[in-house]
Amino acid sequence: MPTLAVTNFNIVCATLGGFITLFGLVSYLFKERLFLSEALISLLAGVALSPHAANFIRPLDYAGGSELNLASITLYFSRLVLGVQLVLAGVQLPSKYLLREWKSLALLLGPGLTVMWLSSSLLVWAMVPNFSFLHALAVGACVTPTDPVLSNSIVKGKFADKNIPKDLQRIITAESGSNDGLGYPFLYFALYLIKYTGDDGAGQSGGARVAMGLWFGESWGYTILLSVVYGAVVGWIAKELLHWAEDRKFVDRESFIVFAITLALFIVGTCGMIGSDDILACFIAGNVFTIDDWFRLETLDDSLQPTIDMLLNLAIFMWYGAVCPWNSFLHNDVIPIYRLIVLGILILLFRRLPVVYAMHWKIPQIEEKQQALFVGFFGPIGVSAIFYLYISLEFLDEITVDGVVREDAAKLQDVVMVVVWFLVICSIIVHGLSVPLGKLGYHLPRTISSAMESRDVDEPESFHISERIQNTEEQLRQRHRLPTEQRGRDESPPRPVFKIGGSIIHPRHEDREAAEPRNDVTSRGNAPQRMNNVGELIPKEPSTDDSV
């Protein structure tokens, strides 16, 4: 007897597939007409289907009831999405873009990223009660990088093509791809100091000297520099191998198109095994892979990469909507909700906008003040922040005293979980609604003004079809009553009529003279004779000057 198999696997497949199918039916309406981002729509869908609402998506059940396993799943899912997105972002940039625009990127990634980190940390330190500045540096480092996944909603699509210059789109993509991997030094600067100097270094030995040694050696040397070299080498080898296979016709079109995505999976896996920065390595590999622009131009019109991009976006933000600790925003022991809301507003306004606006005159791609405000405001917080959040939680779990997580590390875990998640949700909502609200704010006053002015204008006369038909018929009758000469003034000369089985029926003599230029030979009677329908010559009449 048939039985229902309501298993987690079947529920996830049905829910995810059903949502993406329904969204696909109205995707153009939402993205290109209403300018809503995929991230916002899928986040709301994840909340609606989560245990907080419909209970179709149950993340904790998939993790075996373990919060630790759930954190690992979220971390690895975020790594996967970031790796694929950053390789695709690197592939989409023109040839040698990082080398040609190194000055602009150096400003944005050097002083720009540092000021973003310090300003975010100061705001967290000011709004979270009884919180040290060192701990605030760790929280600020998680939300410092701009997210490449959410940035795609700004630099792609109908709105971007119409309103954002190509140079500005590319510099935003390059910055968001680069600073994701460069978040490691800022984060580990705070984490190493917390581990070796926090709570008087309880459970650890070495102090600040060991902390700074690890920061320079592991964070900059092993994590950053090694990932840059590894990504460049793998990207170059992949490019040469693909050239070699394509020249010998060894690779088919499907494998050629998907090559960049499989390259991203390879780098994420291998960098994860050696413990280096797989995020930065993926972006560097994507740039080196298309350093000659060959692969980018060959796949410019293919839709596989944008399709994979869309599927990953929808899936990851649905997952975030389901796993987000919504209850902790209201019920926690670290920060009240009103302070959390104020912190979200301050972060969105002062984390990035002031420093970008102050430096924009040194960045050639930002030509106007309005563009500086746009780039400064649209620095979204998303997948990369969640990635660094769970990296921090893993690191803090290792700071123990007698097998228990140290007290200051445990408090930092609570704060970073609540604050980072809340800031990510704020960024998804605010940046996802900024474009449609901006368009509405631009058109609404003009629409209201036009409606107010139209009240003083007399209404047009009503349209009557019967009267129009009668008037038209009367005009035709009057026109037919006119003499032929008068009608001919406004009409074009009649065209010759072809009689089936016979010769051309020429127009009247007067009309032909009006339509054709006079010829001296013809006017003096030297025109050739004509033939009738049976091929006989028609006798030529004597021509005189009067007949002409």
N, C-alpha and C positions, 0 to 999 in steps of 0.2 A: 504493500500500500504506500503511495507517495506520501512523503513527509516534508515539512518545511525545514530547510537548513539555514536558519537565520544566524549564520556565523559572522564573526568580525570581518573576515575577508570578503564575504559576499556583500555585507553592508557597506564597506569602504568602497568597493568597486561600483556598486549601484549609486552610492551618494556622490562620489567624485565624478563618475561618468555622467550622471544625470545633471549635475550642476554645470559642468563644462559644456554639455550639449545645449542646455537651455540658454546659457550665457552666449554661446555661439550664434544663436538665432537673433540676438539683439546686440551683438558686440559692436557693430558699426554705429548703431544708435547711441550706445553709451559712451564709446571712446571718441568717435569723430564728430558727433553732433552735440552731445552733452558734455564732452571733455572730462569724463570721469575715468580715473585710473583703474587698471585691473586689480591693483593691490587693495584698494579700498573696497571694491565690490566683493572680492574673494574673502577679505577679512570679515566683512559683515555676514557673508554666507557661512564662514567657519563658526562665527558666534551663534548664528541661528541653528546650526546643526550640532553644536557642542553639547556637553552634559549640562550646561547652564540653560539650555532651551529644549530643542527637540531630542537630544541625546542619541543622535544617529552616529556621531563621531565620538568615540570614547578612548582618548589617547592613553589614559592610565591603564586600561585593560590591555591595550596592545603592548605596553611595557611590563606586563606581568604584575601589575600593582606596585611597582617600585618607582619611586620618584627619581632615584639615581639613574635607572634605565631610561626613564622618560627624558631626563636631561641629556643623556648621551644620544638618544635618537634625534632630539632637536638640534644638538650640536652638529652631528654628522650630516643631517639633512641640510642645514645651513651651509656647511662646507661644500657640499655637492653643488648647491645652487650657485654659490659665489664662484666656485671654480669654473663652471661652465659659462656663467655670465661674463666673467672677466676675460676668458679666452676669446669669446665672441666680441667683447668690447675692444680688445686689442686688435682683432682681425679687421674690425670696421674702420679703424683709423687709417689715414693715408700712409703712403710709404715714408719711413724714417720720421714719423711725426714727433716722437719723443726727442729725437736728436735736433730737429729743426726748431721745436718750441721749448727748448730746455730752460730758457730764461723765465718765461711765464710760469712754467711748471715749478721751477725752483722757488719762485715767490710764493706760489700757492701752497707748496708742500713744505717749505721751510718756515719762514715767519708766519705764514698764514695758518698752517696746521698747529704750530706751537701756541699762537694766540687763541685759537679755537679751543685747544685743550685747557689752557689756563683760565679763560673766561668761563667755560663750562664748569670747571672745578670750583671756581670762586662762587658761582651761582648755587651749586649744590651745597657747598660749605655754608653759605648764608641761609639757605632755606631748610636744611635738615637739622633739627635740634640736637645739640650735644654730639656733634660730629667733628672729627679732627680734619684738618686740611689735607693731611697725607692720605687719609681714606678717601676724601673728596677727589684727589687726583686720580685714584683708581676708577671711580665712577665716571669722572669727566673723560677719561681716556676711552671708555666704552662707546660714548656717544660722539666722539670727535670726528671720526671718518664720515664722509658723505657716502651714501649708499648707492652703488651702481644699479641695483635693481629698480629702486624707486626713481632714479635719475632718468631711466629709459622713458618714463611717462612724460618727461619734460622735453627731451631731445629727440623724440620720435613721434611720428603721427602728423595729422593734418595741422594741428595748432603749431607744432614746432616748425614745420616746413613753411608756414605762412608768416610766423611772427619772430622766429629766432634765426639769426644768420648762421650759416654753416660753420664759420670759424668759431662762433660762440658755442654751438652744439659740440664741436670736437673738443674744445678745451674743457668743457664740463665733463665729457666722457673720459678724457685722459686724466683729469684730476680725481674723479671718483674711483677710477680703476687703480690709480697709484696709491692714494692715501688709505685705501682699505688695508693693504699689506703693511703700510708704515704705521699702523696703530700699535703694533707690538712694542716698540721702544717706549712709547708713552705709558702703556699699560704696565709693562714689567718694571719700569723705573719705580712706580709706586708699590707694586707687589713685592719686589725684592726688599725694599726698605721696610715695608710692613712686616715681612717675615723675619728679618734679622734685627730690626730695631724696635718694632712695636711691642708694647707690654714688656719693655726692658729686655727684649730678645728671648723671652721665655721659650724653652724647648729648642732653641737654636744657638749656634755659636758662630762668632766671627764679626758680628756687628756690621756697621755701614761699609767698612772696607771690603768685606766679602760681597755685600750687596752690589756695590758699584763694580767690582770685578766681574761678577756674573752678568751685570747689565751690559757692560762693554763687550765682554767675551761672547756670551751666549745670544743676547738680544741683537746686538749689532753685527757681530762676526758670523755666528753660526746661523742665526735666523734670517737676517736681512741680506747680508752680502752673499751667503751661500745660495739663498733662494734666487737672487738676481742672476748669479752665474749659472745656476742649474736651469732656470727658465730660459735664458739666452741660448745655452748649449742645446737643450732639448728642442727648442723652437727652430734653431738653425738646422739640426740634423733632420727634423721632420720635414722641413721645406726641401732640403736636398733629396731626401728619399722620395718625396712625392713628385718632384721634378723628374727624377730618374724613372720612376714607374710610369708617369704620364708620357714621357718621350718614347717609351717602348710599348705603349698601349697595354700595360699590365693591369691598370686600374679602371673599373667601370665608373659610370657617372654617379651612381648612388654612393659608393664608397668614397668617391672624391668629395662629394658635398658634405658627408658626415665626418670627414677627417678631423676637422677642428674640434668637434664635440668629443670624439674619442681621445684626442690629444689631451683635452681638459681632464677627462677621467683618469688617464695615465698619470698626469702630473699630480693630481690630488692624491692618488694612491701612493705613489713613490715618495712624494714629499712628506706625506703623513707617516710613512715608515721610518724615514730618517729624522723626523722631528723638526723639519724646517718650515718656512713660511710658504705654504702651498698657495695662498691667496695671491701674494705678490708674484710668485713664480708663474702662475697661470697668466697673469696680465703681461708680464715680460715675454713669455713664450708666444702669446698671441701677436704681439708687436713684431718680434723677430721673425715669426713664421710668415708674415706678410710684408717683410721689409722691402721686397721688390714689387709689391702691389699685385703680383700675379694671381694669387689665390683670391684676394678680395674682388678683383675685377671679374674673375671667372665665375664667382658665385654671387655676383651683385644682383642678379634677377631671380635667384632661387629663393624659395620660401621655406625651406626646411629649417634653417637656423632661426628665423623669427617664430616659427611654429613651436620649436622646442623651447625657445625663450618664453613664449606665452604659457605653455603647459607648466613649466617650472614655476612661473610667477603665480599662477592660479593655485597650484598645489601647495606651495610654501606658505602663502598668506592664509589659505584655508586652515592649514595646520596651526599657524600662529593664533588665529581666531579661536581655535579649539583649546590650545594649551595655555593661553595667556591667563595668569592668575588674577582674574577680574575681581574676585572678592577681597584680595589683599590690598587693593587700592583704598577701600573703605575701612577695612579691619586689619590694622597692623600696629606695631609698637614702635615704629621708627619715624613716621612722618604723617601728620594729619592730612586729610584730603584737600583742605583749602590751601595749605602750603604746597601740596603736590600740583594743584592746578596753576598756582602762581609760578611755580618753578617751570612748568611746561611752557607757559607764555614767555617767560624771560629767556629760556633757552632758545626758543624759536626766533626771538627778536635780536638777542645780543650774543649768541654763540658764534655767529659767522658774519652777519651783515656788516658790523662796524669795520672789521679788518679788511674785508673785500672792498668795501667802499673807499677805505683809506688808500688801498694799493691799486685801485683800478686804473689810474692814470699811467701806471708803469706796465700794464698788461695790454698789449696791442689789440687783443681780441675783444676787449671790453671798451667800446668806443664812446659810449654815452653814459651819463649818470643813471638813466633809467635801466640800462643794461647792468650796471653795477648793483643797483638795488635788486634786480631780478636774480642775478647770480648769487648775491649775498643771502637772499631770503630762501631760494630753492637749494638748500643743502640738506636733503632729507636724511632722516635717521631710520634705518630699517634693518635689513638682514645682517649687515656687518656688525651692528650694535648687539644683536642677539648672539652672534657668533662670539664676540669678545666677552659678553656676559657669561656664557657658559665656560669659556676658557678661564675666566676669573674664578668661577665657582669651583672648577677642578683644582686650580692652584691653591685656593684657600682651604680646601679639604685636606691638603697635605700639611698645613700648619697646625700641628697637634701638640698637646701636652698630656702625657700619660694616656695616649690613645684617644683623646677627646679633642675636638677642634677648639683651638684657643678662643678665649672669650671675645677679643677684639676682632678676630677673623670671622667668628660666627655673626657678630653684629654687622660687619661689612657685607656678609652674604645676604642678610635680610635687606639691608639698604639697597644694594646693587640690584637685587631681584625686583623690588618694588619700583625704584626710580627708573631704571633702564627700560623695563617693560612699559611703564606709563609714558615715557618720552617717545618710545617707538610708536605707540598707539596715537599719541598726539600728532606726531609727524605724518603718519599715514593719513589721518583724517584731515588735518589742516592742508597739507600739500596736495592731497587728493581732491580737495574741494576748492582750492585757491583759483585754479583756472576757470571753472564754471562760474564761481561767484564773481571773479573779476570781469568776465564777459557780461554777466548779468548787471553788475554795477556800472558797466560802461554803456550798455544799451538801454537800461531801464529809465534813467533820467531823460534821455532823448525821446523815448517812446511816450513818457508822460507829458513832456513838453509839447510834442506834436499833437497829442490828443487834446490838450488844453487849448492849443491854438486853433484846432479844427472846429471848436464850438462856435467861434465867431464867423465862420465862413458859411455862406448859404449852401444849402444842400443842392446837389445837381438835380435837374429835371429827371422825372422817371422815364424809364426806357420802355417804349411800346413797340412790340414786334409788328403788329398789324399796321400801324402808321408808317413804319419804316418800309414795309412791303408796298403799301399804296403809293408812297412818295417815289419809290424806285420805279414802279410801273408807269406813273405819270411822266417821270423824266424820260423813260424810254419812248413813250408815245410822242412826246414833244420832239424828241431827237429825230424820230422817223419822219416827222412832218417837215423838217428842214430841207432846203434844196440840197442837191448833191454837192454843189460847189462849196456850200457853207460847211457841210459835214466834213468834206475832205480837208478843210483847213486843220482840223484837230485830229484827223486820223492819219495813220501811216499809210503809205501807198500799198494797194492790194498786192498780194503775192500771187504768182502764176499758179494755175490749177493744172494738175496732171490728169488727163483723161485716159482711163484704162483702155489699152489697145490702140491708142492714137497718139497724136502729137501733143505738144504743149499748147494749152489754151492761154494765149497771151492776154495780159490786162489791156484795158482800153488805152487808146492812143494817148489821150490827155494825161491819164494816170501814169503811163510809162514815161512820158516826157517829164512829168513832175518828179518821178522817182529816179530817172537815170540822167546823167549829165549829157548835154548836147554834144554832138560830134560834127565837125565840119563836113566830113565825108558823108555822113548820114543825112545831114540837113540839106545837102545839095542833090539828093536823089540817088546816091551811089550805094545804097544799102542793098544787100543780096536779096534775091527773090525768095518767097516762102512757098511751102508745099502744103497741100490739103491733106485730109486724113488717109487718102488712098495713094499718096505719094506723087500726085500730079502738081506741076508748077502752076502757081496762081499768076495770071498776067500782071505785070507791073504797071501801075497807073503812072501817067506822066506827072512828075513832081514839079511844082512851082514854088516860088518863094511865098506865095499867099497860103498854099496848103500847109507849109511848114509853120 
